[in-house]
């Protein structure tokens, strides 16, 4: 499938790891639109990039932010804050997605797969801790670098599990909707 070089979707993340992980997950998705990844240096920077781009481009924008909490009311509060700050109801080309609590939660979707990835068993207590604090738990469980984690997804059934997650399905749904709303030559 040919990608139209004039049509793209901009994906803004809070950090380099988030961006690299999404690139790997979304690679070979048969997207008709080019995905351009921009990295903020944290929440405020990513939010600022999104606000600036909304003012000067018509390209669709995905803002993927960590919720930094598992409390549903706090997740909704953060999403409301972001939507209000960006005045998102004015933009059909904007999708705000929160990773609950962090994008690293994608590694805690399937215990056996993570055990295979880490080549070690994970206790139920540590598994539960990982669901609430995935980034820190991964650091404790493994000495793998961010690059090693991303590469290991290629060699594991993890990629398929992650692609079926709510977060990635929501991302793909927006990409698909934007693909259909844009004339592709």
N, C-alpha and C positions, 0 to 999 in steps of 0.2 A: 504494500500500500504506500502510495506516495504521500509525503507530508507536504502541506502547503507552507512554504517558508515565510509567507506573509501573515500567516495565522498561527498564533501560539497561545499558550496558557502560561501565566507566570505563577510559580509556586514559591511562596515565601515561608521560610522556616526560621526558628529561633537559633539554630546552630548548625555547624558543618556536619556533624554526625546525622542529624535529622535529615538533612538534604541528601547526603550520600545514601542513607538507608532507603529513602523514598525513591531515589533514582534507580537503585537496584531492584526494588520491589516492582516499580512501574515499567522497567525495561521490558521490551518485547511485548507490550500490551496492545500492539496494533493501533496505537493512538494515531489519528489522522492529523492531529495538531501537534506541533512541537511543544515540548515542556521545557520552560526556562526556569531554572532554580536560582533563587536569590536567598542569601543567608543574612539574617540579622544577628547581631551580637547580643542575643537575649530578647526578652519580651518587648521592651520599649522600642528597641531598634527595629524589630520585625513589624511592630504596629506602625511605627513612623514610615517605614518603607511602603507599607500597604496604603497608608493615607496619601502619601506623596504620589504613588502610582495611580491611585484612583482619580486624582485631580488632573493627570496628564496623559492617560492612555485609555484606550477602549478595550485593550486585551482583557480577557477573563483573568481573574486573580483568585488564587487559593491561598488563604492564610492559615497555616497549620501551627497551632500553639499548644504547648503543654498546659493542662489545667492546674498542675501542681497540687491537686487534691483529689480525693475520691468521694468527698462529700457532695452529693448531687446538688444541694442548694447552692454551694459555693461554685460548683462547675457552671450552673445556670447564671449565677451572678457575674462570673467572669465573662461568660459569653455575651450576656446583656451589656456589660461595660464595653466590650470590644465593638459590638454592633452599634451601640450608641455613639461611641467615639468616632467610628468610621462612617456613621450615618448610613449604615448598610442597606436600609430599606429603600434607598434611592438607586441602588446598583444591582441590576440583575446579573451582572458579570462578576460578582464577588461571592465567594464561599468561605465562611469562617468555620474551621474544624478544630475542635479541641481533642487532643490526645489525653485520655484519662488514665492515670494521672500524668504520665509522660509517654513519649513515643516508644521508649524502651519497654513499655507494657506489652508491645507486640511479641516480645520474647517470652512472655508469660501466658501465652494462650494454650500451650500444650506441654505438660510437664515432661512426658517421655521425650519429646523432641528436644526440649532444652537440655535434658540430661544427656542425650546423645551428642548434642552440640558441645556441651561442656566436658563430656566424657567422665561424668561423675553423677552419683545419686544426689537428689535434693530432698531434704526432709520436708514433711508437710508444713512445719512451722516456717521454714525458710521460704517455701513456696508461697505461703500466705503473705509473708513479709514482702516478697517480690511483687506481689500484686498491688501492694500499697506504696512501695518505694522501689520500683524496678531498676532505676539507674544505679542507685547505691548498692542494691542487692547483687546486680551483675558485677560490679566492681569487687565485691567481697568474694563472690563465687569463682571468679575467673581472673586470670592475669592476661587475658586476650586484649589486644588493642581494639579500638573502634574498627580499624581496617580489617582485622582478623574476624570480628563478628560479622561484618558485612560480607566478606569473602565466604565465610562458612555457610551463609544462607544459600549460596549457590550449590553447595554440596550436600544439601540436607532437604528433607521434605518441608522444612520451615517456610520456604517461600510460598508454597501452596496454602499452607495454614494461614499465613499472614495475609495473603491475598483475599481470603474468605472472611477476614475480620471486618467488623462493622466500620472501623475507621477507614480502611482501604476501600471497602465497597462504597462508602459515602464519597470518597475522593473520586473513584472511578465513575460513579453516577454523575457527578458534576462535570467531569471531563467529557463524558458521553453526551450529556445535555448541551454543553457548549459546542461540541463537534457538530451536532445537528442544527444548532442555531446559527452557525457560521457557514456561508457558502464556501465549499471546498472545490477547487478546480481540479 
